[in-house]
């Protein structure tokens, strides 16, 4: 039976009912309560291929990752919930900054199985992915390649983003626009990747040292796996199954027990390669 997706503005909670509970639009780096804030601050120069899409005052909304000199990947709902399409329609380009260089997005390719906000859909199972075409190829930074193997299960991934910050005991708290990271273990690798936000206080907890999840504002951000060739992007942040059942609010996002949901790029390689010409 098709899953119906309901979306509203990024400043509010987006809810998608799924079999495990309520799926909030995934957005902000939320960390375990006992590791210290400073250990989760990330360096933008270390990950120059990762960039934010739109800024509203201090808020940096949605994340994308350069995967080719002229293409980046993000969540499809980020195209709807930023002004990308409006700018494309009015001026033909949407400006972003990648590694300190301004470049224009001049075309967007939405996955054919994405369910749009107006309810239009072309498939029973949604794929929340979009590819962003740049108006010129970039010599730098080096794009992050796709993780093409299908052995993601039980591997530790790194999350990156500029979204709302919080801790697992109380959920999301504030948005200061700082670039942060967290790590987590892939607990399911089927159509999508799932990551459990484990409470380190629970006996036998599987929480890793820098455990966390993305949060409000981090949609489209990467789940990176480290390989012998360097970091590779294995997933794109699209949602969170809240720890509490039923209708959630922003204040309940990011609590221990939540599950981060990422589109699994290894199963979408044919579509990605077909668009970017690999």
Secondary structure, DSSP 4 states (H G I P E B T S, - for coil): -PPPB----TTS--EEEETTEEEEPP---EE-TTS-GGGGB--TTTTTTEEEEEEETTEEEEEEEEEETTEEEE-HHHHHSSSHHHHHHHHS-EEEEETTEEEEEEEEEE-TTPPPTTS--SSSS----EEEEESS--SSSPPPPB---S--TT-EEEEEE-S-EEETTTEEEE-----EEEEEEEEEESSEEEEE---TTSTT----TTBEE--TT-TT-EEEEEETTEEEEEEEEEEEE-SS-SS--GGGTT-TT-EEEEEEGGGGHHHHHHHHT-
